[in-house]
Amino acid sequence: MTGYGRGTAALGRHTLTVQVSSVNRKTLDLAINLPDEWESLEGAIGEQVRKVAQRGRISVVLELTGEKGTSEIVWDETEVGAALDRLSDLADTRGLSFTPTPELLWSIANSQRKSAQLPDAETAAPAVKAALADALRGFVAMRAMEGEALLIDFISRLATLRVHVDAVAARAPLVPAAYREQLLQRLRQAGLELDLNDERVLKEIALFADRCDVTEELTRLKSHFEQFTALLKVDGEIGRKSEFILQEIGREVNTIGSKANDLTISRAVIELKNELERVREQIANVE
């Protein structure tokens, strides 16, 4: 599920900003972008995020800015000068003139930022935790709004699935009788005038009726629909449980399709598969 949240906290003369964002993914893929000096905080940050999210490609970005909200840049001037001297010496050995451009100066200076400007991890930990908690509240709220929209969509699609299953249930009892008429017609066209009560005709019709009977599949489908509906009303993680139920629904639909020797049922099965695939695509994003 997609979501975004932003939180801030004071950290000395600085402002710490934490941004949390996510895009859809079946599993949890967590990427944390923080200063190297705070690497020891990564585990606690991950644990805090996992308490509210189990799926998605989630990105957590920490940024430290100055008092007025602009990045406070502090360079190691000694290291910058040494780097320029080394480049000048290299140019001399090759007989080249060396005139640093503003772009080169910026690049070297930016690579030599002082790490001492950052508070240590232990000092930063409370502010990081507070800012992250603030960001996660907004993040969870946005994902909850998406979840409500998905719930409405699932209920609508479940109703559509029920309509197609009801169509199959209404048509299924008529299939053996239609087959009987087709069988007798083919026999007459072949010049075989067999009585309807002929044992061979009755046996063939009985075998066909048994092969195309989908009563059990329809019963299980209705049970699966009830389970899916009940699951949508439950608080907490439903994604993986729903995927299992949808897998079982797909199994029953495929069985009906393989048994169906009827155009009307075959068309309903195609519609069921199409709608079921749409639900699967959506449920893959739900926790």
C-alpha positions in Angstrom: 0.0 0.0 0.0 1.2 3.5 -0.7 1.7 6.1 2.1 3.7 9.1 3.2 4.4 10.7 6.5 6.8 13.4 7.7 7.9 14.2 11.3 10.4 16.7 12.8 12.2 17.0 16.1 14.6 19.5 17.6 18.2 18.2 18.0 20.4 20.9 19.6 20.6 23.8 17.2 19.4 21.6 14.4 16.1 20.3 13.1 15.8 16.6 12.4 13.3 15.7 9.7 12.2 12.1 9.0 10.2 11.2 5.9 8.6 7.8 5.5 7.1 6.7 2.1 6.0 3.4 0.6 4.9 1.9 -2.7 3.2 -1.4 -3.3 5.0 -4.6 -2.8 4.0 -8.1 -1.6 6.8 -8.3 1.0 8.4 -5.8 3.3 11.4 -4.1 1.7 12.8 -1.5 4.0 15.4 1.1 3.0 16.8 3.4 5.6 18.8 6.4 4.6 20.7 8.0 7.5 24.2 9.4 8.3 27.0 6.9 8.7 27.6 8.2 12.2 24.1 7.0 13.1 24.3 3.6 11.6 23.8 2.0 15.1 20.2 3.4 15.1 19.2 1.5 12.0 18.0 -1.6 13.9 15.7 0.5 16.2 14.4 2.4 13.3 13.5 -0.8 11.4 11.8 -2.3 14.5 9.7 0.9 14.9 8.6 0.7 11.2 7.8 -3.0 11.3 5.3 -2.4 14.2 3.0 -0.6 11.7 3.9 -2.1 8.3 4.3 -5.6 7.1 4.3 -5.0 3.3 5.5 -2.5 0.8 8.8 -0.9 -0.4 9.3 1.5 2.5 11.8 4.3 2.4 12.9 6.1 5.6 15.0 9.2 5.0 16.6 11.3 7.9 17.8 14.8 7.2 19.5 17.3 9.6 19.1 21.0 8.9 20.2 24.2 10.6 18.1 26.4 12.8 16.6 28.3 9.8 15.8 25.1 7.9 18.7 25.4 5.5 21.4 22.7 5.3 24.3 23.6 7.5 27.4 22.8 5.5 30.7 22.6 7.3 33.8 21.5 5.3 37.2 20.2 6.3 39.2 23.0 4.7 42.5 21.2 5.4 41.3 18.2 3.4 39.9 20.3 0.6 43.2 22.1 0.3 45.2 18.9 0.3 42.9 17.5 -2.4 43.5 20.5 -4.6 47.3 20.3 -4.0 47.3 16.7 -5.1 45.4 17.5 -8.3 47.7 20.4 -9.0 50.8 18.1 -8.6 49.2 15.6 -10.9 48.6 18.2 -13.5 52.3 19.4 -13.3 53.6 15.9 -13.8 51.7 15.7 -17.0 52.6 19.2 -18.2 49.0 20.5 -17.8 47.8 23.8 -16.4 45.5 23.5 -13.4 42.8 26.1 -12.8 40.1 24.9 -10.4 36.6 25.6 -11.6 33.7 26.5 -9.2 32.1 23.1 -10.0 35.3 21.3 -9.1 35.7 23.2 -5.8 32.1 22.4 -4.9 32.5 18.7 -5.7 35.7 18.4 -3.6 34.4 20.5 -0.7 31.1 18.6 -0.6 33.0 15.3 -0.4 35.0 16.6 2.5 32.2 17.6 4.8 33.1 17.5 8.5 31.3 14.7 10.2 31.9 16.4 13.6 28.8 18.6 13.0 26.5 15.7 13.8 25.5 14.7 17.3 26.5 11.2 18.2 24.0 8.4 17.8 23.2 8.1 21.5 22.4 11.8 21.7 20.4 11.7 18.5 18.4 8.6 19.4 15.5 10.2 21.3 15.0 12.9 18.6 15.1 10.2 15.9 12.5 8.1 17.7 10.2 11.0 18.2 10.4 12.3 14.6 10.0 8.8 13.2 6.9 8.2 15.4 5.4 11.5 14.1 6.1 10.5 10.5 4.7 7.0 11.0 1.4 8.5 12.4 0.9 10.4 9.1 2.1 7.4 7.1 -0.4 5.0 8.8 -3.2 7.5 8.4 -2.7 7.7 4.7 -2.5 4.0 4.3 -5.7 3.6 6.3 -7.5 5.9 3.9 -6.3 3.8 1.0 -7.4 0.7 2.9 -10.9 2.1 3.2 -11.1 2.7 -0.5 -9.8 -0.8 -1.2 -12.5 -2.3 1.2 -15.2 -0.6 -0.8 -13.7 -2.0 -4.0 -13.4 -5.5 -2.6 -17.1 -5.5 -1.5 -18.2 -4.4 -4.9 -16.1 -7.0 -6.7 -17.3 -9.7 -4.3 -20.8 -8.8 -5.2 -19.9 -9.2 -8.9 -18.4 -12.6 -8.2 -21.6 -13.7 -6.5 -23.6 -12.6 -9.5 -21.6 -14.8 -11.8 -21.7 -17.8 -9.4 -25.5 -17.4 -9.1 -25.7 -17.5 -12.9 -23.7 -20.7 -12.9 -26.0 -22.2 -10.2 -29.1 -21.3 -12.2 -27.8 -22.8 -15.4 -26.1 -25.9 -14.1 -29.4 -28.0 -13.5 -30.5 -27.3 -17.1 -27.3 -28.7 -18.7 -28.1 -32.4 -18.5 -31.6 -31.9 -20.1 -30.0 -29.8 -22.9 -27.4 -32.5 -23.4 -30.2 -35.1 -23.6 -31.9 -33.2 -26.4 -28.6 -32.7 -28.3 -27.8 -36.4 -27.9 -31.2 -37.6 -29.3 -31.0 -35.1 -32.1 -27.6 -36.4 -33.1 -28.9 -40.0 -32.9 -31.8 -39.1 -35.2 -29.5 -37.4 -37.6 -27.4 -40.5 -37.7 -30.5 -42.6 -38.5 -30.6 -44.3 -35.1 -34.1 -44.1 -33.8 -33.5 -44.9 -30.1 -36.2 -44.5 -27.5 -35.6 -42.0 -24.7 -36.0 -44.9 -22.2 -33.3 -46.9 -23.9 -30.9 -48.2 -21.3 -27.9 -47.0 -23.3 -29.3 -43.5 -23.7 -30.2 -43.3 -20.0 -26.7 -44.5 -19.0 -25.0 -41.9 -21.3 -27.1 -39.1 -19.9 -26.5 -40.2 -16.3 -22.7 -40.3 -16.9 -22.8 -36.9 -18.4 -24.9 -35.5 -15.6 -22.4 -36.8 -13.1 -19.4 -35.4 -15.0 -20.8 -31.9 -15.2 -22.2 -31.7 -11.7 -20.8 -28.6 -10.0 -22.9 -28.7 -6.9 -19.9 -29.3 -4.5 -17.9 -26.5 -6.2 -20.7 -24.0 -5.9 -21.2 -24.9 -2.2 -17.5 -24.4 -1.5 -17.4 -21.2 -3.5 -20.2 -19.7 -1.4 -18.4 -20.8 1.8 -15.2 -19.1 0.5 -17.1 -15.9 -0.2 -18.4 -15.9 3.3 -14.9 -16.4 4.7 -13.5 -13.6 2.5 -16.3 -11.2 3.6 -15.7 -12.0 7.3 -12.0 -11.5 6.9 -12.5 -8.0 5.4 -14.3 -7.0 8.7 -11.4 -8.2 10.9 -8.9 -5.7 12.3 -5.2 -6.6 11.7 -3.3 -8.4 9.0 -5.6 -9.9 6.3 -3.4 -9.8 3.1 -1.9 -13.3 3.2 -5.0 -14.9 4.6 -7.0 -13.3 1.8 -4.6 -14.5 -0.8 -5.1 -18.1 0.4 -8.9 -17.8 0.2 -8.6 -16.3 -3.3 -6.4 -19.2 -4.3 -9.1 -21.7 -3.2 -11.8 -19.7 -5.0 -9.7 -19.8 -8.2 -9.3 -23.6 -7.8 -13.1 -24.1 -7.6 -13.7 -21.8 -10.6 -11.1 -23.7 -12.7 -12.9 -27.0 -11.7 -16.2 -25.6 -12.8 -14.7 -24.5 -16.1 -13.2 -27.9 -16.8 -16.6 -29.6 -16.0 -18.7 -27.2 -17.9 -19.9 -28.5 -21.2 -22.2 -25.4 -21.7 -21.6 -22.1 -23.4 -23.5 -20.0 -20.7 -21.4 -21.5 -17.9 -18.2 -21.1 -19.8 -18.9 -17.4 -20.3 -19.7 -17.0 -16.6 -16.4 -18.8 -15.7 -14.4 -16.4 -17.9 -16.0 -13.4 -16.1 -15.3 -15.0 -12.8 -11.6 -15.5 -13.7 -11.3 -11.9 -14.9 -12.9 -10.4 -11.8 -10.9 -12.7 -9.5 -7.6 -11.6 -11.1 -8.5 -8.0 -10.4 -9.1 -8.8 -6.8 -5.8 -10.7 -6.6 -3.9 -7.7 -8.0 -5.5 -5.5 -5.3 -5.2 -7.8 -2.4 -1.4 -8.2 -3.1 -1.0 -4.7 -1.8 -3.0 -5.1 1.4 -1.5 -6.0 4.8 
